[in-house]
């Protein structure tokens, strides 16, 4: 069965976005390069529709449009443009990004059904890349097998937490830790056995 892996930036005080869903607090640093080895096995992404709108506005043409794109971002552009993108939404939308597929959801049961169906399909691991609500929902429903938060060395005081009210107690096991020169730390956890 395929694992579902949450890969998100987070502030030191536990927020995955500011109150306006922004990431203006994130610290860019190319020394986190090399995660492409870690992420090579991922061939499918779960993205909420809000996250899809933001990601699809930049990544499809990032290498052509951004003359200052870093080597790691260029690798990420190739990867995300190739991979299958399952866009979770409660309403119908036309999706123009290649390999994007709309997954209609209506409640927790439909989300659980969609994710468990994806896990049973052939393929490699599934990554959750974006959207505050989809990340919070999958965490609350205990549908995440592995967590890869990149903790940035900032405290914003208020914003959108990953673990929203209603998340159940669970124990995680640390797999490894990596840090960059800007002080961000990527921790890799999986569900404890």
KASULQUI-V474030 format. One record per backbone hydrogen bond with DSSP energy under -1.0 kcal/mol. CO is the residue of the C=O (numbers start at 1). NH is the residue of the N-H. E is the energy in kcal/mol with one decimal. If there is no record, write none. Layout:
BEGIN
co;nh;e
CO;NH;E
CO;NH;E
END
This chain:
BEGIN
co;nh;e
3;126;-3.1
4;145;-2.5
4;146;-1.8
5;128;-3.1
6;148;-3.3
8;150;-2.7
10;152;-3.4
11;14;-2.0
14;162;-1.2
15;11;-2.8
17;160;-2.9
18;21;-2.1
22;18;-2.4
23;26;-2.1
29;32;-1.2
30;33;-1.9
34;37;-1.5
35;39;-2.6
39;42;-1.7
43;84;-2.0
44;127;-2.8
45;86;-3.5
46;129;-1.5
47;88;-2.2
48;52;-2.7
49;53;-2.3
50;54;-1.5
51;55;-3.0
52;56;-3.2
55;58;-1.2
55;59;-2.3
61;65;-2.9
62;66;-2.3
66;69;-1.5
70;74;-2.3
71;75;-2.0
72;76;-2.2
73;77;-2.6
74;78;-2.0
75;79;-2.3
76;80;-3.2
77;81;-2.0
78;82;-1.4
79;83;-2.3
84;45;-2.8
85;101;-3.1
86;47;-2.5
87;103;-3.1
88;49;-1.5
89;105;-2.4
97;100;-1.4
99;85;-3.1
101;87;-3.0
103;89;-2.0
107;111;-1.7
108;112;-2.7
109;113;-2.4
110;114;-2.3
111;115;-2.6
112;116;-2.6
113;117;-2.1
114;118;-2.0
115;119;-2.3
116;120;-1.2
119;2;-2.3
125;43;-1.7
125;44;-1.0
126;5;-3.1
127;46;-2.9
128;7;-1.9
130;48;-2.2
131;135;-2.2
132;136;-2.7
133;137;-2.6
134;138;-2.6
135;139;-2.2
136;140;-2.7
137;141;-2.4
138;143;-2.8
139;142;-1.3
145;191;-2.0
146;6;-2.7
147;189;-3.0
149;187;-2.1
150;10;-2.6
151;185;-2.5
152;154;-2.4
154;12;-2.2
160;16;-3.4
162;164;-1.3
164;167;-1.7
171;192;-2.4
173;190;-2.1
176;188;-2.8
178;186;-4.1
180;183;-1.7
184;180;-2.3
185;151;-3.4
186;178;-2.4
188;175;-3.8
188;176;-1.0
189;147;-2.2
190;173;-3.4
END
